[in-house]
C-alpha cells in the first residue's frame, strides 16, 4: 500500500511518522510532481496537479473538518473524499464558543477595559433569558456547541438544512425555518459548512433579523460573512459586536478595519485546531476499513458540499 501526503502549510514529518507507525508495511511519502501513484491520499488544500496525477486513488482523506477548498478541485469520480469526524475539534470549538458567549454576556470585555485604566466598575447583572443563542449548523461541531451552551442555561436554538433533534435545543430547519430562527436569536454562532448556498449568508438582511443588540460569532469560514455589512450594523447600534476567528484573507491583512474596531474581537483561526495524533488514528482506522471493503463515516457528498 502507498499513501501520499500532500498538505499545504503543514509540517509533514510527524504525520509521516504516525502513518508509518500505523501501517508498518506501507510506503508513506510526501507528494512531489511525478511521484508514483498512491492508493490513498492524506491532504489539505492540495494543488490540482496532485489530483490529476494521482489516478489510482481509492480514498482521499482531508485533515480538517472543512472540505470547501478540496471541493473546488476537479476530483476523480467515484473516489470517496473523507473528512475528519471530530478528532478532538468539537470540545475545542465548544470551549471557544462558550468563552465568547460568556465574555459578551458577562461584559468581561468592559471589565477588562476598565481594569486597564485602574477603574473598579460595576455592571448590572443580565438575564440569560434576554440572550438566546442561535447556532447555525448542527453537524458534529454545532451539536456539541449547542449542548455545551445549554449547560450554562442559555436558551439555545439551532438551524440546519435538514431537520435535527437535540435535547435542550429548539431546532429549526430549511429555508422555511430560517427567519424564525434568526428572530429567536440575539447571539448568532456560525458553524455552517461553506457551500454556494451559505456563501455570504451573514449579510445585512440576515444579521438585521437578529434581536436588537445582537452579537455575531463566526468560527466557520470567512466567506460566510460580508465584512462591510457587519461593521455597518454594529456602527448603527443594531449589533453590539462580534467575535471573529475566520476571515476571507488569512492572515487578516494589517490594514483591515476589524483589527481596530472597538466592538470586534479577532482571533487567528484558532477556535478548533486539528489534533495530529487523534487525526492519524482516525485516518488509519478508516483506511483499514476501506481495505476490508467496509463503509466509513465522514464521506463527503460533493453535491451538498459537506
N, C-alpha and C positions, 0 to 999 in steps of 0.2 A: 504494500500500500504506500502511496505517495501523497503527502499533504503539503500544499503550497501556502505560505504565509505572505499576505500582501495587505499590510495595514499602514495607512498613511499616518505620519506623526506618532508612531508607536515604537517603543523600544522593543526590538524583536527578540533578543536573546532569551529573556526569561520565559517568553511564550514558547520559543522553540524547545527549551529545556523541559518545560512542563508537558508539552505534547509528546516529546520523545520519551519521557518517563511513562506516559500513559500508553504509548504504543512502541515498545522497545524494538520491534522488528520493522518499523516503518521508516521511510525516508521523509524527513521533515525539514524543509528548506525555505529560506526567503526567496520569493519570486524575483527573477530578473528576466528581461526581454529574451525570448528564445529558449526559455527553460523547458525541460521535459514536461510532458503532460502529467497532470496530477489527478488523483482520484477525488480528493476533497480540497476545498479552499477555505481558509480562515482569513476574513477580510475586514477592512474598514476603509471606506472611500477609495476603492481600487480604481485604476485607470481603465478606460475601455479596452486598451490593448491587452490587459491581463485577461479580461473576459474573452476577447476574440481569440487569443492564443490557446487558452485552456479549453480544449474542445472535448475532453473526455471526463469532465467533472460529473460526479454522482451526487454532490451536495455542496452548497455554498453556505458557510456559517459566518454570520455578521456578529462582531464582538460588542455591539451595542444594542439597545432596545429599539432605537430608531433606524428605519431602513430607507428613509426618503432619498438619501444620496445614492444608495445602491440601485434603487428602482428607476433612477434617471438613466441608467445604462441600458444598452441592448443586451438583455440576458438570454442565455440559451434556453429554448423552450423545453419544458419537461424536467428541468433540473431544479430540485427544491431549494429555495432560499430559506434559511432557518435563522431566526433571531433568538437572542437570549430571553428566557422566560423571566428571569429575575436576577440571579447571580449576585445577590446582596444589594441590589439597587433600590428595591422597594422600601426597605427600612431607612435607607439614607434619604430617599425622597420624602418619606413621612416625617422624618426629623426636620428637614429643611422647611417644608411647608408649614408644619405646626409652629416652628420657630417664627416664621414670617407672619403668620396669622396672629400669634400671641403677642409678638413685638408690636404689631399695629394696634391690636385690641387693647392692650395694656398701656399703650402710649410710651413704651420704653424708649423709642427714638427721641421723644420730647424730654424724658428724664435725662437721657444721655447728653443732649444739647445743653440742658440746664446745668448738669454736673460739670461740664467743661468750663462753664462760666462761674463755678463755685456757688451755684444757686440751689438752695434747698426748696423744692417745689412740691405742690400738691395738685393732684387732678382727681376730679370726682370719679368714683368707680363707674364703669359702664356695665350695661346688662348684655349678657350673651344673646338673649333673645332679639336684641337690636342689631346683631351682627351675623345674620345667617350666611353660611359659606356655601358657594356653589362650585362643584368640581366638574370641569369639562373633560370627559374621557374617563371611562370606568373599566379600563383594562387592568392588568396586574398592578401597575403602579397607582392608578387612580382609585382602585378599590381599597388598596392598603392605606392610602392617604385619607380617604373618606372615613374609614373605620377609626383611624387614629384621631381625626378631628372630633368625631362623635364622642370619643372618650373624654374630651375636655368639655362636654356638654354644649358645644355649639350646635345650633340647628344646621344640619348638613343636607344639601340637595346634590344630586348628581345627574349629569346628562351624557347620553351616549347615542350613537347612531341606531343601535338596536336595543330592545328592552332588556334591562338588567334588574336584579333584585339584590339589595344589600341591606342587612339588618341595621337599623338605626339611620338609614339614609333614604330620603324621599327621592325616588328616581323618575326622571323624565327621559323621553327618547324621541328621536326623529325630529324632522322639521316642525311637526305639529306641536311638539312639546318645548321647542327651543325658547320661544319668547316668554312662556310661562316660567321656565327655569330661570331665565335672566331676571325677570321681575321678582322672583323669590330670593334673589341673591344680593348681598351687599359686598361680600368679599368673593372675588372670582378667581379660581385657580385653573390655569390651562395646562392640561396633561394630554392633549389630543395628539394623535399621530399627524404628521404633515402630509396632506394629500391635496389634490386640486380643489376639493370641496372645503378644506379647512384653511387654505392659504388666505391670509388677510382676514381671518374670521374675527379677530379682535380689532374691530374698526369702530368708527364713530357711531354708526347705527346700533351695533351690538352693545358697546360699552355704555351708551346713553340709556339703555334699558335697565341697567343696574339701579338699585335703590340709591337715592341721594347719599353722598358721602362714600361712594363705592371705592373699593381698593382692588387692584389687579396684581396677581402673582403669576408670572409666566415662567414655567420650568420645562416647556416642551420644545418649541423651535422659534427662533427669532422671526421667521417669516409668517408666523401666525399673527403678529402684531403690526398694526400700522402706527409707526412711531409718532407721527405728527398728530394723529387723532387722539392718542393717549395724552400727549402733552397739552393739547387744546382743551380737553375735558378736565384735566387737573387744574389748568390755569383759570378755567371758567368757574371752578368750585364744585362741579358735579361729582368729580372724583377726588378722593382725599390723597391718593398717591399710588405707588406701585413698588413691588419688589421684582426685579428682573434678573434672570440668570442666563438667558439666551438671547442672541442678537442676530440681526441679518448679516452683519460682518463681524467675525471674531478673529482676533481680539477686537473689542469695541474700539473704534478709532478715537484717538486722544481728543479730537475736536468735537466729538458727539455731545449734544446737549444733555444726554442722560447723566453724564459724569457729574455735572454741576447743578442739576435740578434739585432743589431742596426737598422735594417730596418723592424722589425716586431713589431707591436703594439698588445698587448694582453689585452683582457677584459674578465671578469669571467662569461661568458654566461649570459649576462645582456641586450642583444640588444632588446628583447621584452619579458617582464615578464607577466605571467598570472595575470589579474586583477580580484580578487576574486568576488567582488560584481557583476561585469558585467558577469562573467562566470556563477555564480549561477543563475542569472536571465535568461541567455540563456538556461542553462541546464533545469531549471524549466519549461520554456516555451516549450521546446521540449518534456519533459516527459508528460506534459499536452496534447500536440498534439498527442503523441503516444497513450495516454489513450483514446483519442477521435477517434482513428483509422485514423489519418491524417498522411500524409508524412511529413518528416522533412528534412531540409538541413544539409549537412555535413556528410551524411552516407558514410562510407569508403568502397571502393571496394578492398577487400583483394588481388584480382588478380593483381591490379595495384599498390597496396602498399600505397594508399592515398585516 
